[in-house]
Amino acid sequence: DISPFVLPLAVAAAMGMGRTAQAELINFCLFAMGIATLLQTTIGNRLPIIQGPSATLTATLAPVAAQMGAAAMWGGILVGGLAEMLIGASRMLKFLRRFFPPLVSGVVIICIGLALGQVAVRLLVGDGSAVNFGFGGGVIALIFLLQIRFPHLLNGVMGRGAIFIAIWVVGIGIAGVLGEVNWELVAQKPWFGWPQFFPYGGPGFGWEFVLPAILAIMAGYLGSMVESLGDYAATCAVAGETYRAQHMNRGIFAEGLGCVVAAVFGGLPCTSYTQNIGIIATTRVASRFVVQIAAVILMLYGLCPKFGALLVAMPRSVLGGVFVLVCGMIVLSGIRLLAAAPADNPNAFLIGTTLICANGIPLYVQFGLGKAWLETVPLTLRLLLTNQVVLGVVLAVGLNVLLNMVLARDG
């Protein structure tokens, strides 16, 4: 999964970071991933789950950083992490889950995939040069060959590692030969670097607590929590463990704590990753000790500045090409959830209205009405009208309450 590499780049671009700062953010995120995973597997639900940067949250963080600044984004991350800890400790999850049935979750996940897909396309296309299309198309073609055309090559090793192999073959190998890798950036970075506390400021010395930013980021946290609950259930199923309430409550508490600790070390908020569920199902190894070892390895990657620099040094279109495929899988997972919902008129109204408005309104507001009109709109409304995920959450939850809870009860 390239999410730990690409999602920080999306936020870094929104904050206007240069390549050196982007490499640092990737290292901070990798180190935070390791800490969050250790917290989850040790004091959380103790399931073998890797924690990492959240696609759901990134889709809300990037617009906040672009419109309100990095200080407001970090303040919102802290408040959201503390709120997630409180929700896990107070056992409010059963109440909140009522507002996020599979229908709502599916619509929101599609909005997330489409929002991040715009970032993926920007990385892929770049300045529109033929080189970008060549690298992006090349990495997509190689993944296609390894995963779909020859999935059983070398007993399936090449198919399972298609994304990893494609990135290094195209992004480092071919791009390096063609002189498209910034080796100077890699050479400038040391092999080892100590973790930093509050590298982007902190509460009282740089972070800002802006209500619209907090509300927008909280929408991302809510979506992330709902996804995590599904991951916990799936992990218990493949690991042969009974899914209990303590898995939900302790897991969400530890996830919130991991988000707070990640912010302290300059990393993005973390959530549970679904990829290791498939690995557990394939290998039948459901040991949290193995995941804890992986967490330590992630921390070591985070302490190696050259590793982060190497990922930033390769052509952006390579990561963009891979990220296009990842976003497509996110959209597909949302469609699968919608396929399980009843095909009645209220659900059709909810799905169609939310998807069209959540993805159409932000595009028209930004490119049709323009910045001059946006500056006349209150900040909270501006963020709502320009953020696909926040608008999608508000519309999907609101319409579901109206159509499937209030009107259905009255009828």
Kinemage of the C-alpha trace (Angstrom):
@kinemage 1
@onewidth
@group {chain A} dominant
@subgroup {mainchain}
@vectorlist {calphas} color= white
{ca asp a 1} P 0.000 0.000 0.000
{ca ile a 2} L 1.457 3.386 -0.997
{ca ser a 3} L -0.940 5.404 1.178
{ca pro a 4} L 1.790 6.206 3.759
{ca phe a 5} L 3.771 7.838 0.953
{ca val a 6} L 1.151 9.488 -1.241
{ca leu a 7} L -1.296 10.801 1.382
{ca pro a 8} L 1.395 12.931 3.087
{ca leu a 9} L 2.278 14.347 -0.341
{ca ala a 10} L -1.342 15.419 -0.843
{ca val a 11} L -1.332 17.298 2.466
{ca ala a 12} L 2.170 18.662 1.841
{ca ala a 13} L 1.066 20.099 -1.495
{ca ala a 14} L -1.870 21.818 0.218
{ca met a 15} L 0.562 23.349 2.733
{ca gly a 16} L 2.891 24.524 -0.030
{ca met a 17} L 5.859 22.427 1.107
{ca gly a 18} L 9.006 22.010 -0.941
{ca arg a 19} L 10.544 18.626 -1.674
{ca thr a 20} L 12.831 18.643 1.364
{ca ala a 21} L 9.914 19.332 3.701
{ca gln a 22} L 7.813 16.708 1.914
{ca ala a 23} L 10.475 14.082 2.556
{ca glu a 24} L 10.498 15.036 6.238
{ca leu a 25} L 6.708 14.707 6.455
{ca ile a 26} L 6.875 11.191 4.985
{ca asn a 27} L 9.459 10.223 7.612
{ca phe a 28} L 7.350 11.719 10.391
{ca cys a 29} L 4.325 9.745 9.166
{ca leu a 30} L 6.227 6.454 8.993
{ca phe a 31} L 7.529 6.923 12.539
{ca ala a 32} L 4.025 7.826 13.746
{ca met a 33} L 2.625 4.721 12.005
{ca gly a 34} L 4.914 2.536 14.071
{ca ile a 35} L 3.966 4.203 17.346
{ca ala a 36} L 0.230 4.112 16.577
{ca thr a 37} L 0.458 0.424 15.638
{ca leu a 38} L 2.290 -0.413 18.877
{ca leu a 39} L -0.363 1.455 20.875
{ca gln a 40} L -3.210 -0.389 19.122
{ca thr a 41} L -1.666 -3.844 19.454
{ca thr a 42} L -0.516 -3.334 23.052
{ca ile a 43} L -3.091 -1.259 24.947
{ca gly a 44} L -5.875 -1.004 22.343
{ca asn a 45} L -7.976 -3.859 20.994
{ca arg a 46} L -4.806 -5.988 20.720
{ca leu a 47} L -5.723 -7.164 17.221
{ca pro a 48} L -3.052 -7.633 14.506
{ca ile a 49} L -3.848 -4.398 12.676
{ca ile a 50} L -1.426 -1.924 11.114
{ca gln a 51} L -2.208 1.762 11.666
{ca gly a 52} L -1.403 4.365 9.043
{ca pro a 53} L -2.418 7.714 7.499
{ca ser a 54} L -6.131 7.816 6.782
{ca ala a 55} L -7.468 8.431 3.270
{ca thr a 56} L -10.743 9.617 4.799
{ca leu a 57} L -9.006 12.195 6.951
{ca thr a 58} L -6.596 13.270 4.232
{ca ala a 59} L -9.558 14.181 2.033
{ca thr a 60} L -10.582 16.704 4.715
{ca leu a 61} L -7.113 17.764 5.898
{ca ala a 62} L -5.851 18.938 2.507
{ca pro a 63} L -8.693 21.446 1.886
{ca val a 64} L -8.405 22.757 5.454
{ca ala a 65} L -4.658 23.269 5.046
{ca ala a 66} L -5.148 24.978 1.682
{ca gln a 67} L -7.910 27.346 2.832
{ca met a 68} L -7.158 27.965 6.519
{ca gly a 69} L -3.474 27.177 6.832
{ca ala a 70} L -1.388 24.442 8.401
{ca ala a 71} L -1.806 25.869 11.921
{ca ala a 72} L -5.591 25.388 11.783
{ca met a 73} L -5.131 21.898 10.356
{ca trp a 74} L -2.842 20.755 13.182
{ca gly a 75} L -5.187 22.235 15.776
{ca gly a 76} L -8.098 20.337 14.229
{ca ile a 77} L -6.071 17.112 14.210
{ca leu a 78} L -5.394 17.434 17.942
{ca val a 79} L -9.019 18.174 18.846
{ca gly a 80} L -10.245 15.359 16.607
{ca gly a 81} L -7.838 12.861 18.158
{ca leu a 82} L -8.907 13.821 21.680
{ca ala a 83} L -12.575 13.548 20.641
{ca glu a 84} L -11.949 10.075 19.213
{ca met a 85} L -10.351 9.008 22.486
{ca leu a 86} L -13.397 10.324 24.366
{ca ile a 87} L -15.808 8.492 22.051
{ca gly a 88} L -13.933 5.234 22.576
{ca ala a 89} L -13.763 5.674 26.342
{ca ser a 90} L -17.423 6.734 26.700
{ca arg a 91} L -18.809 3.830 24.621
{ca met a 92} L -20.791 6.129 22.327
{ca leu a 93} L -19.994 4.026 19.276
{ca lys a 94} L -23.242 2.064 19.261
{ca phe a 95} L -25.140 5.348 19.069
{ca leu a 96} L -22.948 6.817 16.317
{ca arg a 97} L -23.092 3.670 14.178
{ca arg a 98} L -26.830 4.207 13.669
{ca phe a 99} L -26.039 7.244 11.520
{ca phe a 100} L -23.531 5.380 9.324
{ca pro a 101} L -25.265 2.312 7.868
{ca pro a 102} L -23.603 0.650 4.844
{ca leu a 103} L -25.625 2.899 2.513
{ca val a 104} L -24.193 6.103 4.004
{ca ser a 105} L -20.707 4.633 4.366
{ca gly a 106} L -20.705 3.557 0.723
{ca val a 107} L -21.663 7.013 -0.552
{ca val a 108} L -19.051 8.702 1.645
{ca ile a 109} L -16.330 6.254 0.586
{ca ile a 110} L -17.090 6.953 -3.089
{ca cys a 111} L -16.777 10.693 -2.389
{ca ile a 112} L -13.434 10.040 -0.674
{ca gly a 113} L -12.146 8.045 -3.640
{ca leu a 114} L -13.221 10.710 -6.134
{ca ala a 115} L -11.753 13.540 -4.029
{ca leu a 116} L -8.398 11.796 -3.667
{ca gly a 117} L -8.606 10.795 -7.323
{ca gln a 118} L -8.241 14.462 -8.244
{ca val a 119} L -4.975 14.534 -6.277
{ca ala a 120} L -3.861 11.352 -8.037
{ca val a 121} L -4.578 12.829 -11.473
{ca arg a 122} L -2.662 16.020 -10.609
{ca leu a 123} L 0.345 13.915 -9.581
{ca leu a 124} L 0.056 11.803 -12.720
{ca val a 125} L -0.408 14.596 -15.260
{ca gly a 126} L 1.752 17.267 -13.610
{ca asp a 127} L 2.727 19.834 -16.227
{ca gly a 128} L 1.217 17.723 -18.987
{ca ser a 129} L 4.544 16.599 -20.428
{ca ala a 130} L 4.898 13.346 -22.334
{ca val a 131} L 7.403 12.171 -19.717
{ca asn a 132} L 4.751 12.280 -17.003
{ca phe a 133} L 2.289 10.279 -19.079
{ca gly a 134} L 5.062 7.838 -19.930
{ca phe a 135} L 6.043 7.152 -16.329
{ca gly a 136} L 2.446 7.117 -15.079
{ca gly a 137} L 1.254 4.863 -17.870
{ca gly a 138} L 4.312 2.651 -17.500
{ca val a 139} L 3.775 1.965 -13.814
{ca ile a 140} L 0.059 1.267 -14.391
{ca ala a 141} L 0.890 -1.107 -17.258
{ca leu a 142} L 3.456 -2.997 -15.174
{ca ile a 143} L 1.014 -3.404 -12.290
{ca phe a 144} L -1.590 -4.667 -14.768
{ca leu a 145} L 0.814 -7.270 -16.132
{ca leu a 146} L 1.920 -8.509 -12.712
{ca gln a 147} L -1.471 -8.487 -10.993
{ca ile a 148} L -3.875 -9.424 -13.783
{ca arg a 149} L -2.010 -10.957 -16.723
{ca phe a 150} L 0.594 -12.967 -14.784
{ca pro a 151} L -0.726 -13.144 -11.195
{ca his a 152} L 0.864 -16.547 -10.481
{ca leu a 153} L 4.378 -15.639 -11.591
{ca leu a 154} L 6.951 -16.971 -9.064
{ca asn a 155} L 4.172 -18.625 -7.052
{ca gly a 156} L 2.215 -15.381 -6.837
{ca val a 157} L 5.037 -13.329 -5.315
{ca met a 158} L 5.163 -10.939 -8.272
{ca gly a 159} L 1.387 -10.472 -8.243
{ca arg a 160} L 1.183 -9.722 -4.530
{ca gly a 161} L 4.112 -7.325 -4.701
{ca ala a 162} L 3.091 -5.709 -7.991
{ca ile a 163} L 2.743 -2.163 -6.654
{ca phe a 164} L 6.023 -2.286 -4.729
{ca ile a 165} L 7.884 -3.793 -7.691
{ca ala a 166} L 6.389 -1.355 -10.203
{ca ile a 167} L 7.332 1.687 -8.112
{ca trp a 168} L 10.959 0.653 -7.804
{ca val a 169} L 11.359 -0.632 -11.375
{ca val a 170} L 9.765 2.407 -13.040
{ca gly a 171} L 10.262 5.125 -10.406
{ca ile a 172} L 13.870 4.363 -9.500
{ca gly a 173} L 15.208 1.995 -12.170
{ca ile a 174} L 13.933 3.397 -15.465
{ca ala a 175} L 13.582 6.974 -14.191
{ca gly a 176} L 17.090 6.823 -12.733
{ca val a 177} L 18.586 5.696 -16.038
{ca leu a 178} L 16.760 8.525 -17.833
{ca gly a 179} L 18.009 11.107 -15.322
{ca glu a 180} L 14.575 11.854 -13.851
{ca val a 181} L 15.453 11.027 -10.217
{ca asn a 182} L 16.651 13.837 -7.939
{ca trp a 183} L 19.681 12.039 -6.503
{ca glu a 184} L 21.015 15.312 -5.080
{ca leu a 185} L 18.100 15.437 -2.619
{ca val a 186} L 18.837 11.873 -1.505
{ca ala a 187} L 22.553 12.599 -1.103
{ca gln a 188} L 21.847 15.608 1.126
{ca lys a 189} L 19.911 13.547 3.657
{ca pro a 190} L 21.667 11.583 6.439
{ca trp a 191} L 21.084 7.885 7.038
{ca phe a 192} L 19.712 8.482 10.527
{ca gly a 193} L 17.703 11.278 12.111
{ca trp a 194} L 16.221 11.585 15.580
{ca pro a 195} L 12.446 12.054 15.886
{ca gln a 196} L 11.289 15.614 16.525
{ca phe a 197} L 8.692 16.798 19.013
{ca phe a 198} L 6.164 19.272 17.575
{ca pro a 199} L 8.157 19.986 14.385
{ca tyr a 200} L 5.290 22.148 13.065
{ca gly a 201} L 4.523 23.967 16.301
{ca gly a 202} L 2.091 22.888 18.996
{ca pro a 203} L -0.775 24.006 21.257
{ca gly a 204} L 0.024 27.520 22.401
{ca phe a 205} L 3.012 27.962 20.107
{ca gly a 206} L 1.826 27.818 16.536
{ca trp a 207} L -1.291 25.691 16.301
{ca glu a 208} L -4.652 27.400 15.931
{ca phe a 209} L -8.073 26.128 16.967
{ca val a 210} L -10.493 27.318 14.290
{ca leu a 211} L -14.053 26.019 14.639
{ca pro a 212} L -14.780 25.469 10.906
{ca ala a 213} L -11.516 23.556 10.543
{ca ile a 214} L -12.298 21.431 13.596
{ca leu a 215} L -15.795 20.615 12.313
{ca ala a 216} L -14.491 19.643 8.876
{ca ile a 217} L -11.753 17.431 10.289
{ca met a 218} L -14.196 15.852 12.754
{ca ala a 219} L -16.280 14.722 9.767
{ca gly a 220} L -13.180 12.908 8.554
{ca tyr a 221} L -12.608 11.386 11.986
{ca leu a 222} L -16.195 10.081 12.081
{ca gly a 223} L -15.801 8.429 8.696
{ca ser a 224} L -12.472 6.954 9.748
{ca met a 225} L -13.980 5.505 12.931
{ca val a 226} L -16.796 3.814 11.026
{ca glu a 227} L -14.270 2.253 8.628
{ca ser a 228} L -12.161 1.049 11.550
{ca leu a 229} L -15.117 -0.696 13.184
{ca gly a 230} L -15.581 -2.703 9.999
{ca asp a 231} L -11.860 -3.500 9.938
{ca tyr a 232} L -11.965 -4.744 13.536
{ca ala a 233} L -14.874 -7.062 12.723
{ca ala a 234} L -13.152 -8.387 9.591
{ca thr a 235} L -9.884 -8.955 11.454
{ca cys a 236} L -11.672 -10.905 14.184
{ca ala a 237} L -13.375 -13.009 11.516
{ca val a 238} L -10.165 -14.009 9.706
{ca ala a 239} L -8.267 -14.429 12.989
{ca gly a 240} L -10.930 -16.723 14.454
{ca glu a 241} L -11.679 -14.410 17.371
{ca thr a 242} L -15.106 -13.405 18.672
{ca tyr a 243} L -15.901 -9.754 17.928
{ca arg a 244} L -16.767 -8.006 21.187
{ca ala a 245} L -17.674 -4.487 22.283
{ca gln a 246} L -14.244 -4.077 23.870
{ca his a 247} L -12.656 -4.418 20.438
{ca met a 248} L -14.647 -1.378 19.299
{ca asn a 249} L -14.225 0.816 22.377
{ca arg a 250} L -10.583 0.069 23.157
{ca gly a 251} L -9.695 0.141 19.465
{ca ile a 252} L -11.183 3.590 18.857
{ca phe a 253} L -9.641 4.926 22.072
{ca ala a 254} L -6.194 3.687 21.037
{ca glu a 255} L -6.722 5.005 17.518
{ca gly a 256} L -7.492 8.470 18.887
{ca leu a 257} L -4.456 8.282 21.154
{ca gly a 258} L -2.356 7.272 18.156
{ca cys a 259} L -3.618 10.321 16.237
{ca val a 260} L -2.643 12.637 19.099
{ca val a 261} L 0.807 11.062 19.430
{ca ala a 262} L 1.255 11.188 15.649
{ca ala a 263} L 0.594 14.940 15.686
{ca val a 264} L 3.179 15.368 18.452
{ca phe a 265} L 5.801 13.814 16.158
{ca gly a 266} L 4.593 15.682 13.065
{ca gly a 267} L 2.713 12.760 11.495
{ca leu a 268} L -0.786 12.666 10.038
{ca pro a 269} L -3.695 11.002 11.901
{ca cys a 270} L -3.688 7.211 11.699
{ca thr a 271} L -6.438 4.675 11.150
{ca ser a 272} L -6.623 0.905 10.723
{ca tyr a 273} L -5.463 -0.534 7.400
{ca thr a 274} L -7.497 -3.228 5.674
{ca gln a 275} L -4.618 -4.634 3.639
{ca asn a 276} L -3.227 -6.802 6.425
{ca ile a 277} L -6.641 -8.478 6.783
{ca gly a 278} L -6.096 -10.108 3.395
{ca ile a 279} L -2.564 -11.083 4.396
{ca ile a 280} L -3.883 -12.776 7.550
{ca ala a 281} L -6.500 -14.633 5.518
{ca thr a 282} L -3.836 -15.806 3.051
{ca thr a 283} L -1.036 -16.749 5.460
{ca arg a 284} L -3.205 -17.794 8.431
{ca val a 285} L -0.771 -15.895 10.660
{ca ala a 286} L -2.785 -13.693 13.030
{ca ser a 287} L -0.094 -12.848 15.564
{ca arg a 288} L -0.024 -9.321 16.935
{ca phe a 289} L 3.643 -9.956 17.760
{ca val a 290} L 4.365 -10.066 14.017
{ca val a 291} L 2.535 -6.755 13.584
{ca gln a 292} L 4.520 -5.251 16.470
{ca ile a 293} L 7.743 -6.233 14.714
{ca ala a 294} L 6.408 -4.547 11.573
{ca ala a 295} L 5.670 -1.451 13.687
{ca val a 296} L 9.291 -1.289 14.827
{ca ile a 297} L 10.439 -1.610 11.200
{ca leu a 298} L 8.143 1.283 10.241
{ca met a 299} L 9.689 3.396 12.993
{ca leu a 300} L 13.162 2.580 11.671
{ca tyr a 301} L 12.081 3.647 8.171
{ca gly a 302} L 10.849 6.883 9.736
{ca leu a 303} L 14.252 7.440 11.317
{ca cys a 304} L 16.003 7.150 7.930
{ca pro a 305} L 15.770 10.524 6.130
{ca lys a 306} L 17.303 9.033 2.983
{ca phe a 307} L 14.308 6.703 2.624
{ca gly a 308} L 11.824 9.569 2.680
{ca ala a 309} L 13.994 11.560 0.283
{ca leu a 310} L 14.157 8.628 -2.143
{ca leu a 311} L 10.363 8.471 -2.330
{ca val a 312} L 10.155 12.204 -3.013
{ca ala a 313} L 13.059 12.139 -5.486
{ca met a 314} L 11.332 9.837 -7.987
{ca pro a 315} L 8.977 11.346 -10.600
{ca arg a 316} L 5.615 12.337 -9.130
{ca ser a 317} L 3.812 10.751 -12.047
{ca val a 318} L 4.951 7.305 -10.874
{ca leu a 319} L 3.252 7.692 -7.504
{ca gly a 320} L 0.346 9.403 -9.259
{ca gly a 321} L -0.182 6.419 -11.536
{ca val a 322} L -0.239 4.015 -8.607
{ca phe a 323} L -2.485 6.338 -6.607
{ca val a 324} L -5.003 6.426 -9.476
{ca leu a 325} L -5.386 2.659 -9.075
{ca val a 326} L -5.656 2.968 -5.291
{ca cys a 327} L -8.399 5.601 -5.593
{ca gly a 328} L -10.216 3.350 -8.037
{ca met a 329} L -10.202 0.567 -5.447
{ca ile a 330} L -11.563 2.993 -2.841
{ca val a 331} L -14.449 3.893 -5.156
{ca leu a 332} L -15.072 0.209 -5.873
{ca ser a 333} L -15.278 -0.603 -2.157
{ca gly a 334} L -17.939 2.091 -1.799
{ca ile a 335} L -19.892 0.692 -4.751
{ca arg a 336} L -19.843 -2.748 -3.147
{ca leu a 337} L -21.434 -1.326 -0.016
{ca leu a 338} L -24.136 0.366 -2.090
{ca ala a 339} L -24.834 -2.894 -3.923
{ca ala a 340} L -25.846 -4.477 -0.617
{ca ala a 341} L -28.436 -1.754 0.142
{ca pro a 342} L -32.114 -2.157 -0.842
{ca ala a 343} L -32.829 -0.647 -4.271
{ca asp a 344} L -35.830 1.416 -3.186
{ca asn a 345} L -36.745 5.016 -4.013
{ca pro a 346} L -35.471 6.647 -0.771
{ca asn a 347} L -32.059 5.013 -1.158
{ca ala a 348} L -31.887 5.899 -4.855
{ca phe a 349} L -32.723 9.515 -3.989
{ca leu a 350} L -30.037 9.582 -1.282
{ca ile a 351} L -27.332 8.035 -3.455
{ca gly a 352} L -27.983 10.130 -6.553
{ca thr a 353} L -28.473 13.450 -4.778
{ca thr a 354} L -25.452 13.050 -2.520
{ca leu a 355} L -23.017 11.878 -5.194
{ca ile a 356} L -23.995 14.549 -7.715
{ca cys a 357} L -24.110 17.431 -5.225
{ca ala a 358} L -21.062 16.418 -3.166
{ca asn a 359} L -18.871 16.060 -6.235
{ca gly a 360} L -20.459 18.667 -8.519
{ca ile a 361} L -20.972 21.641 -6.202
{ca pro a 362} L -17.300 21.969 -5.076
{ca leu a 363} L -16.101 21.880 -8.689
{ca tyr a 364} L -18.572 24.524 -9.840
{ca val a 365} L -17.991 26.750 -6.814
{ca gln a 366} L -14.215 26.716 -7.273
{ca phe a 367} L -14.012 26.920 -11.070
{ca gly a 368} L -17.382 28.412 -12.014
{ca leu a 369} L -17.987 31.028 -9.328
{ca gly a 370} L -14.304 31.509 -8.509
{ca lys a 371} L -12.267 32.854 -5.603
{ca ala a 372} L -13.885 36.291 -5.671
{ca trp a 373} L -17.295 34.797 -4.864
{ca leu a 374} L -15.852 32.435 -2.253
{ca glu a 375} L -14.338 35.340 -0.324
{ca thr a 376} L -17.841 36.732 0.243
{ca val a 377} L -19.033 33.473 1.853
{ca pro a 378} L -18.631 32.754 5.607
{ca leu a 379} L -15.675 30.482 6.370
{ca thr a 380} L -17.723 27.500 7.579
{ca leu a 381} L -19.994 27.578 4.535
{ca arg a 382} L -16.986 28.051 2.263
{ca leu a 383} L -15.360 24.906 3.611
{ca leu a 384} L -18.611 22.967 3.252
{ca leu a 385} L -19.117 24.047 -0.359
{ca thr a 386} L -15.551 23.259 -1.433
{ca asn a 387} L -14.919 19.963 0.375
{ca gln a 388} L -16.373 16.893 -1.307
{ca val a 389} L -16.042 14.638 1.725
{ca val a 390} L -17.491 17.040 4.288
{ca leu a 391} L -20.392 17.888 1.976
{ca gly a 392} L -20.888 14.189 1.258
{ca val a 393} L -21.008 13.297 4.962
{ca val a 394} L -23.485 16.091 5.743
{ca leu a 395} L -25.784 15.217 2.833
{ca ala a 396} L -25.627 11.432 3.240
{ca val a 397} L -26.196 11.455 7.000
{ca gly a 398} L -28.864 14.167 6.794
{ca leu a 399} L -30.813 12.504 3.980
{ca asn a 400} L -30.565 9.099 5.643
{ca val a 401} L -31.981 10.484 8.888
{ca leu a 402} L -34.777 12.234 6.985
{ca leu a 403} L -35.708 9.473 4.533
{ca asn a 404} L -34.964 6.249 6.370
{ca met a 405} L -35.497 7.252 9.986
{ca val a 406} L -37.891 10.202 10.360
{ca leu a 407} L -40.194 9.745 7.335
{ca ala a 408} L -40.091 5.947 7.523
{ca arg a 409} L -41.146 6.100 11.171
{ca asp a 410} L -43.942 8.585 10.454
{ca gly a 411} L -45.137 6.475 7.539
